[in-house]
């Protein structure tokens, strides 16, 4: 972001999921970073209980396990 001049805030989103199937997989983490025109940044991250097991292959990618999301909020 050092070479970008912002005229207004920019928000970047990141989602981690149980897989890549849009009709069956679910979100397990939401992350956001808000970058202000002055370069300051604020971030937000929360785990989400997907109400389904996280496959080992997905956990290998993002490092989030069933135990990590067991007490996390549900996505409303």
MOPAC internal coordinates of N, CA, C and O (Angstrom, degrees):
PM7 1SCF
backbone

  N    0.0000 0     0.00 0     0.00 0    0    0    0
  C    1.4534 1     0.00 0     0.00 0    1    0    0
  C    1.5248 1   111.08 1     0.00 0    2    1    0
  O    1.2310 1   119.02 1   178.93 1    3    2    1
  N    1.3095 1   119.47 1    -1.07 1    3    2    1
  C    1.4587 1   121.45 1  -177.92 1    5    3    2
  C    1.5274 1   112.84 1   -67.46 1    6    5    3
  O    1.2310 1   119.72 1   154.50 1    7    6    5
  N    1.3167 1   118.13 1   -25.50 1    7    6    5
  C    1.4601 1   121.16 1  -177.28 1    9    7    6
  C    1.5191 1   113.10 1   -99.76 1   10    9    7
  O    1.2310 1   119.84 1  -171.45 1   11   10    9
  N    1.3239 1   117.91 1     8.55 1   11   10    9
  C    1.4578 1   122.02 1  -177.09 1   13   11   10
  C    1.5220 1   109.13 1  -108.77 1   14   13   11
  O    1.2310 1   120.59 1   -46.66 1   15   14   13
  N    1.3292 1   116.48 1   133.34 1   15   14   13
  C    1.4581 1   121.30 1   174.49 1   17   15   14
  C    1.5174 1   107.55 1  -105.60 1   18   17   15
  O    1.2310 1   120.93 1   -60.67 1   19   18   17
  N    1.3244 1   115.83 1   119.33 1   19   18   17
  C    1.4618 1   120.83 1  -179.01 1   21   19   18
  C    1.5223 1   110.69 1   -98.16 1   22   21   19
  O    1.2310 1   121.08 1   -40.64 1   23   22   21
  N    1.3167 1   115.55 1   139.36 1   23   22   21
  C    1.4577 1   120.86 1   173.77 1   25   23   22
  C    1.5184 1   111.05 1   -97.77 1   26   25   23
  O    1.2310 1   120.72 1   161.88 1   27   26   25
  N    1.3242 1   116.23 1   -18.12 1   27   26   25
  C    1.4691 1   121.68 1   176.98 1   29   27   26
  C    1.5258 1   107.47 1  -149.90 1   30   29   27
  O    1.2310 1   119.87 1   -11.85 1   31   30   29
  N    1.3275 1   117.85 1   168.15 1   31   30   29
  C    1.4705 1   119.84 1  -177.52 1   33   31   30
  C    1.5268 1   112.17 1   -60.43 1   34   33   31
  O    1.2310 1   121.83 1   -30.62 1   35   34   33
  N    1.3220 1   114.09 1   149.38 1   35   34   33
  C    1.4602 1   122.45 1   176.43 1   37   35   34
  C    1.5213 1   107.61 1  -122.71 1   38   37   35
  O    1.2310 1   120.31 1   -49.43 1   39   38   37
  N    1.3347 1   117.02 1   130.57 1   39   38   37
  C    1.4611 1   121.24 1   177.82 1   41   39   38
  C    1.5235 1   108.58 1  -114.91 1   42   41   39
  O    1.2310 1   121.21 1   -52.41 1   43   42   41
  N    1.3401 1   115.29 1   127.59 1   43   42   41
  C    1.4633 1   122.11 1   176.76 1   45   43   42
  C    1.5246 1   108.02 1  -108.03 1   46   45   43
  O    1.2310 1   120.49 1   -49.37 1   47   46   45
  N    1.3137 1   116.67 1   130.63 1   47   46   45
  C    1.4607 1   122.84 1  -179.15 1   49   47   46
  C    1.5242 1   109.87 1  -108.28 1   50   49   47
  O    1.2310 1   120.98 1   -31.67 1   51   50   49
  N    1.3294 1   115.74 1   148.33 1   51   50   49
  C    1.4585 1   121.59 1   174.26 1   53   51   50
  C    1.5221 1   107.91 1  -138.81 1   54   53   51
  O    1.2310 1   120.38 1   -48.30 1   55   54   53
  N    1.3079 1   116.87 1   131.70 1   55   54   53
  C    1.4638 1   122.24 1   176.93 1   57   55   54
  C    1.5171 1   109.29 1  -118.87 1   58   57   55
  O    1.2310 1   121.04 1   -41.11 1   59   58   57
  N    1.3168 1   115.62 1   138.89 1   59   58   57
  C    1.4601 1   121.68 1   168.75 1   61   59   58
  C    1.5224 1   106.08 1  -112.85 1   62   61   59
  O    1.2310 1   120.51 1   -38.09 1   63   62   61
  N    1.3290 1   116.64 1   141.91 1   63   62   61
  C    1.4608 1   121.01 1  -172.82 1   65   63   62
  C    1.5247 1   111.79 1  -134.22 1   66   65   63
  O    1.2310 1   121.86 1    -4.88 1   67   66   65
  N    1.3317 1   114.04 1   175.12 1   67   66   65
  C    1.4650 1   120.18 1   176.99 1   69   67   66
  C    1.5263 1   111.68 1   -79.92 1   70   69   67
  O    1.2310 1   119.95 1   173.28 1   71   70   69
  N    1.3269 1   117.70 1    -6.72 1   71   70   69
  C    1.4605 1   122.38 1  -179.07 1   73   71   70
  C    1.5156 1   110.24 1   169.14 1   74   73   71
  O    1.2310 1   120.87 1    14.07 1   75   74   73
  N    1.3243 1   115.94 1  -165.93 1   75   74   73
  C    1.4654 1   120.50 1  -176.15 1   77   75   74
  C    1.5269 1   113.91 1  -108.18 1   78   77   75
  O    1.2310 1   119.88 1  -177.35 1   79   78   77
  N    1.3174 1   117.84 1     2.65 1   79   78   77
  C    1.4624 1   121.00 1  -179.58 1   81   79   78
  C    1.5181 1   111.20 1   -82.65 1   82   81   79
  O    1.2310 1   120.21 1   -70.43 1   83   82   81
  N    1.3379 1   117.21 1   109.57 1   83   82   81
  C    1.4645 1   119.92 1  -175.41 1   85   83   82
  C    1.5240 1   112.99 1   -66.17 1   86   85   83
  O    1.2310 1   120.04 1   159.47 1   87   86   85
  N    1.3168 1   117.53 1   -20.53 1   87   86   85
  C    1.4632 1   120.15 1  -178.91 1   89   87   86
  C    1.5253 1   112.99 1   -93.13 1   90   89   87
  O    1.2310 1   119.65 1   170.99 1   91   90   89
  N    1.3390 1   118.28 1    -9.01 1   91   90   89
  C    1.4607 1   118.84 1  -176.47 1   93   91   90
  C    1.5273 1   114.42 1  -133.68 1   94   93   91
  O    1.2310 1   119.72 1   154.03 1   95   94   93
  N    1.3343 1   118.14 1   -25.97 1   95   94   93
  C    1.4603 1   120.23 1  -175.87 1   97   95   94
  C    1.5201 1   111.35 1   -89.93 1   98   97   95
  O    1.2310 1   121.39 1   -18.68 1   99   98   97
  N    1.3344 1   114.95 1   161.32 1   99   98   97
  C    1.4646 1   120.60 1  -172.38 1  101   99   98
  C    1.5216 1   111.59 1  -132.49 1  102  101   99
  O    1.2310 1   121.66 1   -17.80 1  103  102  101
  N    1.3135 1   114.42 1   162.20 1  103  102  101
  C    1.4636 1   122.22 1   179.88 1  105  103  102
  C    1.5227 1   109.96 1   -76.22 1  106  105  103
  O    1.2310 1   120.48 1   -43.31 1  107  106  105
  N    1.3436 1   116.70 1   136.69 1  107  106  105
  C    1.4685 1   121.65 1   174.78 1  109  107  106
  C    1.5302 1   112.00 1  -116.89 1  110  109  107
  O    1.2310 1   120.02 1   164.48 1  111  110  109
  N    1.3331 1   117.57 1   -15.52 1  111  110  109
  C    1.4640 1   120.44 1   177.70 1  113  111  110
  C    1.5204 1   109.60 1  -154.03 1  114  113  111
  O    1.2310 1   121.20 1   -39.88 1  115  114  113
  N    1.3344 1   115.30 1   140.12 1  115  114  113
  C    1.4595 1   122.27 1   173.23 1  117  115  114
  C    1.5252 1   107.01 1  -120.18 1  118  117  115
  O    1.2310 1   120.69 1   -50.02 1  119  118  117
  N    1.3115 1   116.28 1   129.98 1  119  118  117
  C    1.4583 1   121.14 1   176.02 1  121  119  118
  C    1.5148 1   109.81 1  -130.55 1  122  121  119
  O    1.2310 1   120.62 1   -34.78 1  123  122  121
  N    1.3296 1   116.42 1   145.22 1  123  122  121
  C    1.4608 1   121.69 1   179.22 1  125  123  122
  C    1.5224 1   109.31 1  -142.73 1  126  125  123
  O    1.2310 1   121.01 1   -34.13 1  127  126  125
  N    1.3173 1   115.68 1   145.87 1  127  126  125
  C    1.4562 1   122.01 1   170.55 1  129  127  126
  C    1.5231 1   106.92 1  -130.46 1  130  129  127
  O    1.2310 1   120.84 1   -53.02 1  131  130  129
  N    1.3387 1   115.99 1   126.98 1  131  130  129
  C    1.4643 1   121.41 1   176.13 1  133  131  130
  C    1.5251 1   107.26 1  -104.91 1  134  133  131
  O    1.2310 1   121.05 1   -57.74 1  135  134  133
  N    1.3303 1   115.61 1   122.26 1  135  134  133
  C    1.4592 1   121.88 1   179.09 1  137  135  134
  C    1.5270 1   107.62 1  -107.89 1  138  137  135
  O    1.2310 1   120.94 1   -55.71 1  139  138  137
  N    1.3168 1   115.80 1   124.29 1  139  138  137
  C    1.4681 1   121.86 1  -179.72 1  141  139  138
  C    1.5293 1   110.02 1   -88.96 1  142  141  139
  O    1.2310 1   120.26 1   -21.34 1  143  142  141
  N    1.3338 1   117.10 1   158.66 1  143  142  141
  C    1.4658 1   119.66 1   177.91 1  145  143  142
  C    1.5325 1   113.84 1   -55.48 1  146  145  143
  O    1.2310 1   120.15 1   151.82 1  147  146  145
  N    1.3343 1   117.33 1   -28.18 1  147  146  145
  C    1.4725 1   119.91 1   178.80 1  149  147  146
  C    1.5313 1   112.58 1   -81.62 1  150  149  147
  O    1.2310 1   120.21 1  -179.57 1  151  150  149
  N    1.3420 1   117.21 1     0.43 1  151  150  149
  C    1.4560 1   121.69 1   178.50 1  153  151  150
  C    1.5119 1   114.96 1    93.82 1  154  153  151
  O    1.2310 1   119.99 1   170.06 1  155  154  153
  N    1.3244 1   117.62 1    -9.94 1  155  154  153
  C    1.4673 1   119.25 1   178.55 1  157  155  154
  C    1.5258 1   109.53 1   -69.13 1  158  157  155
  O    1.2310 1   121.64 1   -26.11 1  159  158  157
  N    1.3194 1   114.46 1   153.89 1  159  158  157
  C    1.4712 1   120.07 1  -175.97 1  161  159  158
  C    1.5162 1   110.52 1  -133.73 1  162  161  159
  O    1.2310 1   121.57 1   -34.26 1  163  162  161
  N    1.3314 1   114.60 1   145.74 1  163  162  161
  C    1.4667 1   121.91 1   171.26 1  165  163  162
  C    1.5170 1   106.54 1  -130.29 1  166  165  163
  O    1.2310 1   121.17 1   -37.38 1  167  166  165
  N    1.3227 1   115.37 1   142.62 1  167  166  165
  C    1.4635 1   118.18 1  -178.92 1  169  167  166
  C    1.5241 1   110.67 1  -128.50 1  170  169  167
  O    1.2310 1   121.80 1   -21.67 1  171  170  169
  N    1.3192 1   114.16 1   158.33 1  171  170  169
  C    1.4590 1   123.04 1   179.43 1  173  171  170
  C    1.5170 1   107.14 1  -142.69 1  174  173  171
  O    1.2310 1   120.81 1   -39.93 1  175  174  173
  N    1.3286 1   116.05 1   140.07 1  175  174  173
  C    1.4639 1   121.13 1   177.59 1  177  175  174
  C    1.5147 1   108.02 1  -148.15 1  178  177  175
  O    1.2310 1   120.52 1   -43.62 1  179  178  177
  N    1.3180 1   116.61 1   136.38 1  179  178  177
  C    1.4584 1   120.36 1   173.55 1  181  179  178
  C    1.5193 1   109.83 1  -146.49 1  182  181  179
  O    1.2310 1   121.43 1   -37.32 1  183  182  181
  N    1.3098 1   114.87 1   142.68 1  183  182  181
  C    1.4592 1   120.69 1   171.92 1  185  183  182
  C    1.5156 1   108.38 1   -83.53 1  186  185  183
  O    1.2310 1   120.36 1   -27.38 1  187  186  185
  N    1.3173 1   116.92 1   152.62 1  187  186  185
  C    1.4646 1   124.32 1   179.73 1  189  187  186
  C    1.5224 1   108.17 1  -128.51 1  190  189  187
  O    1.2310 1   120.40 1   -45.61 1  191  190  189
  N    1.3222 1   116.85 1   134.39 1  191  190  189
  C    1.4639 1   121.01 1   174.61 1  193  191  190
  C    1.5300 1   107.65 1   -78.26 1  194  193  191
  O    1.2310 1   119.74 1   -65.65 1  195  194  193
  N    1.3389 1   118.11 1   114.35 1  195  194  193
  C    1.4593 1   119.99 1  -176.55 1  197  195  194
  C    1.5275 1   114.06 1   -79.45 1  198  197  195
  O    1.2310 1   120.16 1   176.11 1  199  198  197
  N    1.3222 1   117.30 1    -3.89 1  199  198  197
  C    1.4722 1   122.40 1  -178.57 1  201  199  198
  C    1.5293 1   112.03 1    58.86 1  202  201  199
  O    1.2310 1   120.69 1  -150.90 1  203  202  201
  N    1.3135 1   116.28 1    29.10 1  203  202  201
  C    1.4604 1   122.67 1   174.79 1  205  203  202
  C    1.5250 1   106.92 1  -157.53 1  206  205  203
  O    1.2310 1   119.89 1   -23.52 1  207  206  205
  N    1.3276 1   117.82 1   156.48 1  207  206  205
  C    1.4646 1   119.69 1   178.04 1  209  207  206
  C    1.5341 1   111.39 1   -63.49 1  210  209  207
  O    1.2310 1   121.10 1   -36.08 1  211  210  209
  N    1.3277 1   115.49 1   143.92 1  211  210  209
  C    1.4623 1   120.70 1   174.11 1  213  211  210
  C    1.5290 1   107.26 1   -88.91 1  214  213  211
  O    1.2310 1   119.85 1   -61.54 1  215  214  213
  N    1.3252 1   117.88 1   118.46 1  215  214  213
  C    1.4619 1   120.03 1  -179.52 1  217  215  214
  C    1.5321 1   111.58 1   -60.74 1  218  217  215
  O    1.2310 1   120.35 1   -34.50 1  219  218  217
  N    1.3314 1   116.95 1   145.50 1  219  218  217
  C    1.4695 1   120.17 1   178.47 1  221  219  218
  C    1.5318 1   113.13 1   -54.03 1  222  221  219
  O    1.2310 1   119.92 1   143.74 1  223  222  221
  N    1.3205 1   117.75 1   -36.26 1  223  222  221
  C    1.4696 1   120.23 1   179.99 1  225  223  222
  C    1.5263 1   111.32 1   -63.70 1  226  225  223
  O    1.2310 1   120.02 1   142.36 1  227  226  225
  N    1.3302 1   117.56 1   -37.64 1  227  226  225
  C    1.4679 1   120.83 1   177.74 1  229  227  226
  C    1.5224 1   110.39 1   -70.69 1  230  229  227
  O    1.2310 1   120.27 1   136.80 1  231  230  229
  N    1.3313 1   117.09 1   -43.20 1  231  230  229
  C    1.4694 1   120.69 1   177.69 1  233  231  230
  C    1.5233 1   111.06 1   -59.97 1  234  233  231
  O    1.2310 1   120.40 1   145.66 1  235  234  233
  N    1.3302 1   116.84 1   -34.34 1  235  234  233
  C    1.4661 1   120.51 1   178.91 1  237  235  234
  C    1.5273 1   111.60 1   -65.19 1  238  237  235
  O    1.2310 1   120.37 1   151.38 1  239  238  237
  N    1.3315 1   116.90 1   -28.62 1  239  238  237
  C    1.4663 1   121.11 1   179.74 1  241  239  238
  C    1.5259 1   110.95 1   -79.15 1  242  241  239
  O    1.2310 1   120.35 1   128.55 1  243  242  241
  N    1.3544 1   116.94 1   -51.45 1  243  242  241
  C    1.4670 1   119.39 1  -172.69 1  245  243  242
  C    1.5199 1   114.84 1  -105.93 1  246  245  243
  O    1.2310 1   119.81 1   169.98 1  247  246  245
  N    1.3130 1   117.97 1   -10.02 1  247  246  245
  C    1.4618 1   120.66 1   176.93 1  249  247  246
  C    1.5105 1   115.31 1    78.48 1  250  249  247
  O    1.2310 1   119.67 1  -171.46 1  251  250  249
  N    1.3213 1   118.23 1     8.54 1  251  250  249
  C    1.4652 1   122.28 1  -179.73 1  253  251  250
  C    1.5225 1   108.46 1   -96.45 1  254  253  251
  O    1.2310 1   120.65 1   -49.34 1  255  254  253
  N    1.3300 1   116.37 1   130.66 1  255  254  253
  C    1.4632 1   121.43 1  -176.86 1  257  255  254
  C    1.5237 1   111.02 1  -114.48 1  258  257  255
  O    1.2310 1   121.17 1   -10.46 1  259  258  257
  N    1.3262 1   115.37 1   169.54 1  259  258  257
  C    1.4677 1   120.51 1   176.02 1  261  259  258
  C    1.5223 1   110.96 1   -56.16 1  262  261  259
  O    1.2310 1   120.24 1   139.83 1  263  262  261
  N    1.3264 1   117.16 1   -40.17 1  263  262  261
  C    1.4694 1   120.67 1   179.68 1  265  263  262
  C    1.5264 1   111.42 1   -62.78 1  266  265  263
  O    1.2310 1   119.97 1   145.20 1  267  266  265
  N    1.3227 1   117.66 1   -34.80 1  267  266  265
  C    1.4662 1   121.47 1  -179.93 1  269  267  266
  C    1.5248 1   112.26 1   -64.65 1  270  269  267
  O    1.2310 1   120.12 1   145.14 1  271  270  269
  N    1.3299 1   117.38 1   -34.86 1  271  270  269
  C    1.4689 1   120.91 1  -173.81 1  273  271  270
  C    1.5269 1   113.65 1  -103.24 1  274  273  271
  O    1.2310 1   120.39 1   179.71 1  275  274  273
  N    1.3193 1   116.86 1    -0.29 1  275  274  273
  C    1.4727 1   120.39 1  -175.73 1  277  275  274
  C    1.5334 1   112.30 1   -53.33 1  278  277  275
  O    1.2310 1   119.53 1   136.21 1  279  278  277
  N    1.3213 1   118.50 1   -43.79 1  279  278  277
  C    1.4660 1   122.82 1  -178.33 1  281  279  278
  C    1.5274 1   112.63 1  -101.15 1  282  281  279
  O    1.2310 1   119.89 1  -172.44 1  283  282  281
  N    1.3223 1   117.82 1     7.56 1  283  282  281
  C    1.4660 1   121.79 1  -178.97 1  285  283  282
  C    1.5273 1   110.02 1   -73.81 1  286  285  283
  O    1.2310 1   120.29 1   -22.78 1  287  286  285
  N    1.3358 1   117.04 1   157.22 1  287  286  285
  C    1.4644 1   119.55 1   178.12 1  289  287  286
  C    1.5267 1   111.56 1   -67.32 1  290  289  287
  O    1.2310 1   121.32 1   -22.37 1  291  290  289
  N    1.3201 1   115.08 1   157.63 1  291  290  289
  C    1.4614 1   121.76 1   174.26 1  293  291  290
  C    1.5203 1   108.63 1   -83.13 1  294  293  291
  O    1.2310 1   120.09 1   -26.36 1  295  294  293
  N    1.3156 1   117.43 1   153.64 1  295  294  293
  C    1.4569 1   121.41 1   174.88 1  297  295  294
  C    1.5204 1   107.63 1   -82.92 1  298  297  295
  O    1.2310 1   120.67 1   -63.89 1  299  298  297
  N    1.3084 1   116.32 1   116.11 1  299  298  297
  C    1.4744 1   121.01 1  -176.55 1  301  299  298
  C    1.5020 1   111.40 1   -79.11 1  302  301  299
  O    1.2310 1   120.10 1   180.00 1  303  302  301

